[in-house]
């Protein structure tokens, strides 16, 4: 196994996107991160890392890092994981964390602890779902509405609420720019009932045939009425009608979200986990 660090994200995208496209649902996060930076839609972070693993002439694995986020693994086997551990021990001994499909990240963490003596701590896991056919929820009042510039303040407030609840440790400094980007592209959707919006989500547009539903949020005073289910189901149907597959991620420990998404047709694909490292002494 040979690990190559590619300095150019544009060259990396050209090299790895066809491989990621072989399993586009499982590899959706990696593909989106690479594509957005290769296209210039998102600035490349200082210290970003683009790793391709080869077995002879064959590409067999991809990993990447967009600081301050952990090293992101793709759905790869133990031999590829071991090669990445060896490379990181020699080139990135202060690696703070790794994430990705649980089977790969668990194996990386185990080998990293053996190699470095690092202490391991796991964050809450996430679960990837896909949807190929919507089961519409019944009796949800209201209707879907595409968000516009006049909705920016409520969307910003709700995205802040989403981050506080779902990913409280996440860096939110880029949230306004992210919201503006999604609003400008028409990718933010609201569920409206009565006098105004009661739930929201945004969509990452299709890449390799897969669109990702994200940021599903209903403010506390509007919960328990099915608004999120109605919003997700309606947007998911639009995605399917446009010829793409739907994907989304949930907190494994949140039984409510896991239940409502499965009720409208989402099917679990795999779990993901992040491991943090303390006291590493790679060598």
C-alpha positions in Angstrom: 0.0 0.0 0.0 1.2 3.5 -0.9 -0.2 6.7 0.5 0.2 9.8 -1.6 -0.4 13.3 -0.3 -1.7 15.5 -3.2 -1.0 19.2 -2.7 -3.6 20.3 -5.3 -7.3 19.8 -4.4 -8.2 20.3 -8.0 -5.9 17.4 -9.0 -7.1 15.4 -6.1 -10.8 15.9 -7.1 -10.0 14.7 -10.7 -8.2 11.6 -9.3 -10.6 10.5 -6.5 -14.2 11.6 -7.5 -14.7 8.6 -9.9 -13.6 6.3 -7.1 -15.9 8.0 -4.6 -18.7 7.7 -7.1 -18.6 3.9 -6.9 -20.4 4.2 -3.6 -21.8 7.7 -3.7 -24.1 7.5 -0.7 -21.4 6.3 1.7 -18.9 8.7 0.3 -21.1 11.7 0.0 -19.4 13.8 2.7 -15.9 13.3 1.3 -17.1 14.0 -2.2 -18.9 17.2 -1.2 -15.9 18.5 0.8 -13.5 17.8 -2.1 -15.8 19.2 -4.9 -16.7 22.4 -3.1 -13.0 23.3 -2.6 -11.9 22.2 -6.0 -14.7 24.4 -7.5 -13.7 27.4 -5.4 -17.1 27.5 -3.6 -15.4 27.0 -0.3 -11.8 28.3 0.5 -9.2 25.6 1.1 -8.3 25.6 4.7 -4.7 26.1 5.8 -3.2 22.7 6.5 -5.8 20.8 4.4 -4.7 17.3 3.6 -5.7 15.2 0.6 -4.6 11.5 0.8 -5.0 8.8 -1.8 -4.1 5.2 -1.1 -2.9 3.0 -3.9 -2.3 -0.8 -4.2 0.0 -0.9 -7.1 -1.7 1.2 -9.8 -5.2 0.9 -8.2 -6.8 3.6 -6.1 -8.2 1.7 -3.0 -8.8 4.4 -0.5 -9.3 8.1 0.2 -8.8 10.2 3.3 -8.8 14.0 3.8 -8.6 16.7 6.5 -10.1 20.2 6.4 -8.8 21.8 9.7 -10.0 22.1 12.4 -12.0 18.9 11.6 -10.7 15.4 12.1 -9.0 13.3 9.5 -12.0 11.9 7.5 -11.8 8.3 6.4 -13.9 6.7 3.6 -15.4 3.2 3.6 -12.2 1.3 3.4 -10.8 -2.0 4.7 -8.2 -2.7 7.5 -5.3 -2.8 5.1 -6.0 0.7 3.9 -6.5 1.9 7.4 -3.2 0.4 8.5 -1.4 2.2 5.6 -3.0 5.5 6.7 -2.0 5.0 10.3 1.6 4.4 9.2 1.6 7.5 7.0 0.1 9.7 9.7 2.5 8.5 12.3 5.4 9.6 10.1 3.9 12.8 8.7 1.2 13.9 11.1 2.2 12.7 14.6 0.1 15.3 16.4 -3.1 14.1 14.7 -5.9 15.2 17.1 -8.8 13.0 15.8 -10.2 10.7 13.2 -13.7 10.2 11.9 -15.6 8.3 9.3 -17.5 5.0 9.0 -17.4 3.3 12.4 -15.6 0.1 11.2 -12.8 2.2 9.7 -12.5 4.8 12.4 -12.6 2.2 15.2 -9.8 0.3 13.5 -7.7 3.5 13.0 -8.2 4.5 16.6 -7.2 1.1 17.9 -4.0 1.0 15.8 -3.2 4.6 16.6 -3.4 3.9 20.3 -1.1 0.9 20.0 1.3 3.0 17.9 1.4 6.2 19.9 0.1 5.4 23.4 -2.7 8.0 22.8 -5.7 8.0 25.1 -8.9 7.5 23.1 -12.3 9.2 23.6 -15.2 8.7 21.2 -17.8 11.3 20.4 -21.5 10.5 19.9 -22.0 8.6 16.7 -24.0 9.5 13.6 -26.1 7.3 11.4 -26.3 7.7 7.6 -29.6 7.1 5.9 -30.7 6.9 2.3 -34.1 7.2 0.7 -35.4 5.9 -2.6 -39.2 6.3 -2.1 -41.1 8.6 0.2 -43.8 7.5 2.6 -45.8 10.7 3.0 -46.8 11.6 6.6 -50.5 12.0 7.1 -52.3 14.9 8.7 -49.4 17.4 8.9 -50.8 20.9 8.6 -49.0 23.5 6.4 -47.0 23.5 3.2 -43.5 23.7 1.8 -42.1 27.0 0.9 -38.7 27.9 -0.6 -36.8 30.4 1.6 -35.8 33.7 0.2 -33.6 36.7 1.2 -36.4 38.0 3.5 -36.1 34.8 5.6 -32.5 35.3 6.4 -32.8 36.4 10.0 -35.1 33.5 11.0 -32.9 31.0 9.1 -29.8 32.3 10.9 -31.5 32.0 14.3 -32.7 28.5 13.6 -29.4 27.4 12.2 -27.8 28.7 15.4 -30.3 26.6 17.4 -29.6 23.6 15.3 -25.9 23.8 15.9 -26.4 24.3 19.7 -28.5 21.2 19.9 -26.9 18.9 17.3 -23.2 19.8 17.2 -22.4 22.2 20.2 -18.7 21.9 19.7 -18.7 22.9 16.1 -17.0 26.1 14.9 -19.9 28.4 13.9 -17.9 31.3 12.6 -18.7 30.4 9.0 -22.4 29.8 9.6 -23.6 33.2 8.1 -21.6 32.6 4.9 -23.0 29.1 4.7 -26.5 30.3 5.2 -26.1 33.0 2.5 -24.6 30.5 0.1 -27.6 28.1 0.6 -30.1 30.9 0.4 -28.6 32.4 -2.8 -28.7 28.9 -4.4 -32.3 28.3 -3.4 -31.4 25.4 -1.2 -33.2 26.4 2.1 -36.7 25.2 2.6 -39.3 26.2 5.1 -42.5 24.5 6.3 -45.1 27.1 6.9 -48.3 26.8 8.9 -50.6 29.7 9.7 -48.8 33.0 9.9 -45.2 31.9 9.0 -42.5 29.3 9.0 -42.4 26.6 11.7 -39.6 24.3 10.5 -36.6 24.3 8.1 -33.9 22.4 6.4 -31.3 22.9 3.7 -30.1 20.7 0.9 -26.7 20.1 -0.5 -27.3 19.8 -4.2 -26.9 16.4 -6.0 -23.3 15.2 -6.4 -22.6 11.9 -8.0 -26.4 11.4 -8.0 -26.9 11.9 -4.3 -28.4 15.0 -2.5 -27.9 15.5 1.2 -30.7 16.8 3.5 -29.2 18.8 6.4 -30.0 21.2 9.1 -33.5 19.9 9.9 -34.8 22.1 12.7 -38.1 23.0 14.4 -38.0 25.6 17.2 -39.1 24.2 20.5 -42.5 25.9 20.5 -43.5 24.2 17.3 -42.4 20.7 18.0 -44.6 17.6 18.2 -46.9 18.5 15.3 -45.1 16.6 12.5 -43.7 19.8 10.8 -40.2 18.3 10.4 -41.6 15.1 8.9 -43.7 17.1 6.5 -40.8 19.3 5.5 -38.3 16.4 5.0 -40.8 14.3 3.1 -41.8 17.1 0.7 -38.2 18.1 0.0 -37.1 14.5 -0.4 -39.9 13.9 -2.9 -38.6 16.9 -4.9 -35.1 15.4 -4.9 -36.4 12.1 -6.1 -38.5 13.7 -8.8 -35.3 15.4 -10.1 -33.6 12.0 -10.4 -31.3 11.9 -7.4 -31.1 9.7 -4.3 -31.7 11.4 -0.8 -29.3 11.0 2.1 -29.2 12.5 5.6 -27.4 12.0 8.9 -28.8 11.6 12.4 -27.5 11.4 15.9 -27.4 7.7 16.8 -28.5 8.6 20.4 -31.6 10.6 19.3 -34.4 8.1 19.0 -36.9 10.7 17.9 -35.1 11.7 14.7 -34.2 8.1 13.8 -37.8 7.1 14.2 -39.4 9.9 12.2 -37.0 9.6 9.2 -37.5 5.9 9.0 -41.3 6.4 9.1 -41.1 8.5 5.9 -38.9 5.9 4.1 -35.3 6.5 5.1 -33.2 3.3 5.5 -30.0 3.1 7.6 -26.8 2.6 5.7 -24.0 2.7 8.3 -22.9 4.4 11.5 -20.0 6.9 11.8 -17.9 7.8 14.7 -15.2 10.3 15.7 -12.3 9.4 17.9 -10.2 12.0 19.7 -6.6 11.4 20.7 -4.8 12.8 23.7 -1.1 12.3 24.6 0.0 10.9 21.3 3.7 10.3 20.8 3.9 8.9 17.3 7.2 7.8 16.0 
